[in-house]
Amino acid sequence: MKRTSLKILAVVLATVAGLAACNSNALTAPGTASGDTPPVFSTSGSGRFAKCTKYAGSSTSATIGTAGGKLAVGGHTFTIPAGALSSPVTITMSVPSDTLASVQFQPAGLNFNLLHLPKLSMNVKSCSIPSGAQPTIVYVSDNLLTILESLLSTYSNSTVTAYLLHFSRYAVHY
């Protein structure tokens, strides 16, 4: 399959997944409501958030324009290709002080050009991921109680990578 065809397929699949995330049937742990605590570390009895050596809370910001750019923090990278944004935007990428592999982006809700989606690569070298597991990047509620969308992800060399449609909070799940 040609590279252009694969890109179009990825965009279509990401769009369908994004639309499905708008559905009120988001995944939550059995017996919990969206406002309950403590945080959910599994969904429907299968899968877990990647537990890692505690990350030191850190963040970075940059103004990214139509030419694109890159942010890196806590071993994770966010690459914005040329054409993803229609005007300059100050972007903040934060890694919370936590034992979960997660990142949060600002401004919340920022959307990207569907033909030039940015890529999030999350380093999970310090995380416990069982042999044979296929970790994915998931779009989660700010309090980690709800998985809103599971992104089409690749896993190679202790790095999980996915294309993002919008900004919010993301975590590694297997």
Phi and psi in degrees as a GROMACS rama.xvg file:
@    title "Ramachandran Plot"
@    xaxis  label "Phi"
@    yaxis  label "Psi"
@TYPE xy
-67.4122  152.713  LYS-2
-57.6236  -40.439  ARG-3
-62.6223  -41.4712  THR-4
-63.4987  -39.9188  SER-5
-64.9094  -39.2845  LEU-6
-64.3844  -43.7187  LYS-7
-63.5965  -42.5619  ILE-8
-60.7641  -43.1481  LEU-9
-62.5642  -41.1343  ALA-10
-64.5494  -44.2011  VAL-11
-62.4867  -47.2079  VAL-12
-62.9737  -40.84  LEU-13
-65.2473  -38.6178  ALA-14
-65.1897  -45.4002  THR-15
-61.1562  -43.6114  VAL-16
-63.9925  -38.7806  ALA-17
-64.6012  -40.8845  GLY-18
-67.0609  -37.3055  LEU-19
-65.4954  -30.6746  ALA-20
-66.9635  -21.8802  ALA-21
-73.5562  -10.9043  CYS-22
-67.4291  142.634  ASN-23
-73.7329  -2.70757  SER-24
-92.9463  42.8454  ASN-25
-62.73  153.956  ALA-26
-74.5059  130.918  LEU-27
-136.757  161.901  THR-28
-67.8626  148.957  ALA-29
-56.4853  133.706  PRO-30
80.0465  10.305  GLY-31
-119.66  148.594  THR-32
-103.02  164.54  ALA-33
-62.0178  -20.6916  SER-34
-97.9031  -0.388237  GLY-35
-77.0028  158.777  ASP-36
-125.067  161.994  THR-37
-82.107  179.031  PRO-38
-58.9765  149.003  PRO-39
-84.838  126.625  VAL-40
-114.463  8.91556  PHE-41
-153.96  159.317  SER-42
-126.578  127.293  THR-43
49.8615  32.3547  SER-44
79.5226  -1.43988  GLY-45
-132.595  138.388  SER-46
89.3863  153.424  GLY-47
-148.791  159.05  ARG-48
-74.5445  145.623  PHE-49
-68.4022  121.345  ALA-50
-89.7316  132.583  LYS-51
-132.759  169.395  CYS-52
-60.5117  139.632  THR-53
-55.5951  126.912  LYS-54
-79.2862  140.796  TYR-55
-78.2055  128.241  ALA-56
-59.6259  129.317  GLY-57
-156.608  160.634  SER-58
-151.744  164.45  SER-59
-145.541  151.421  THR-60
-134.529  150.315  SER-61
-157.628  150.439  ALA-62
-90.4007  119.003  THR-63
-111.524  132.667  ILE-64
-111.019  -160.433  GLY-65
-65.6962  -20.7434  THR-66
-78.3859  -10.2206  ALA-67
87.5558  -175.827  GLY-68
173.399  -170.967  GLY-69
-145.607  140.417  LYS-70
-122.431  145.938  LEU-71
-142.572  133.717  ALA-72
-158.025  139.491  VAL-73
60.4148  26.312  GLY-74
84.4998  -2.51047  GLY-75
-102.779  147.98  HIS-76
-127.591  148.449  THR-77
-129.623  116.656  PHE-78
-111.625  121.195  THR-79
-106.989  115.139  ILE-80
-75.9535  162.188  PRO-81
-57.5301  137.64  ALA-82
90.0668  -6.31765  GLY-83
-71.313  -31.9162  ALA-84
-116.223  145.842  LEU-85
-91.2375  -13.2831  SER-86
-156.738  163.461  SER-87
-62.1141  139.227  PRO-88
-139.025  135.651  VAL-89
-82.8657  119.375  THR-90
-111.947  134.397  ILE-91
-117.343  130.414  THR-92
-116.846  121.182  MET-93
-121.721  141.375  SER-94
-113.459  112.043  VAL-95
-64.1687  152.952  PRO-96
-73.747  100.658  SER-97
-161.697  169.598  ASP-98
-99.807  10.917  THR-99
-106.947  144.533  LEU-100
-79.7789  100.801  ALA-101
-146.928  155.402  SER-102
-136.51  153.815  VAL-103
-131.382  139.534  GLN-104
-117.515  148.574  PHE-105
-130.85  147.453  GLN-106
-76.0866  135.597  PRO-107
-57.9308  139.258  ALA-108
84.8994  -1.89476  GLY-109
-58.1149  128.966  LEU-110
-106.744  157.357  ASN-111
-121.163  159.489  PHE-112
-61.6339  124.099  ASN-113
-62.8214  -19.8178  LEU-114
-88.4235  -8.18225  LEU-115
-140.262  64.2457  HIS-116
-74.7282  139.001  LEU-117
-75.2734  160.635  PRO-118
-121.194  130.161  LYS-119
-103.68  126.312  LEU-120
-118.754  120.071  SER-121
-111.446  122.393  MET-122
-81.2376  122.627  ASN-123
-117.189  25.8303  VAL-124
-59.0332  -33.9509  LYS-125
-92.9702  13.6702  SER-126
-105.099  154.959  CYS-127
-92.2193  105.575  SER-128
-122.376  119.018  ILE-129
-58.9325  147.054  PRO-130
-57.1007  133.79  SER-131
87.4648  -11.4364  GLY-132
-72.2652  150.209  ALA-133
-115.418  89.7665  GLN-134
-66.3304  148.237  PRO-135
-134.044  160.304  THR-136
-91.2071  131.775  ILE-137
-121.474  145.267  VAL-138
-86.1316  123.091  TYR-139
-124.775  160.13  VAL-140
-66.1082  157.39  SER-141
-56.5054  -32.0052  ASP-142
-92.2045  6.47772  ASN-143
64.3235  16.5159  LEU-144
-81.7785  -22.4794  LEU-145
-134.034  131.624  THR-146
-88.4707  116.636  ILE-147
-91.1185  -26.3555  LEU-148
-164.155  137.582  GLU-149
-102.629  123.677  SER-150
-89.9859  146.625  LEU-151
-63.3779  115.015  LEU-152
-127.682  157.376  SER-153
-116.854  152.274  THR-154
-133.241  118.754  TYR-155
-156.964  139.533  SER-156
50.0045  47.7622  ASN-157
61.1403  26.5789  SER-158
-130.658  131.137  THR-159
-107.276  130.089  VAL-160
-128.992  139.885  THR-161
-152.005  156.105  ALA-162
-90.4391  140.428  TYR-163
-108.446  141.364  LEU-164
-92.3607  -28.1414  LEU-165
-156.714  171.916  HIS-166
-94.0635  145.912  PHE-167
-179.039  -144.692  SER-168
-109.902  137.789  ARG-169
-129.893  149.304  TYR-170
-143.456  162.975  ALA-171
-94.0819  131.992  VAL-172
-134.301  147.138  HIS-173
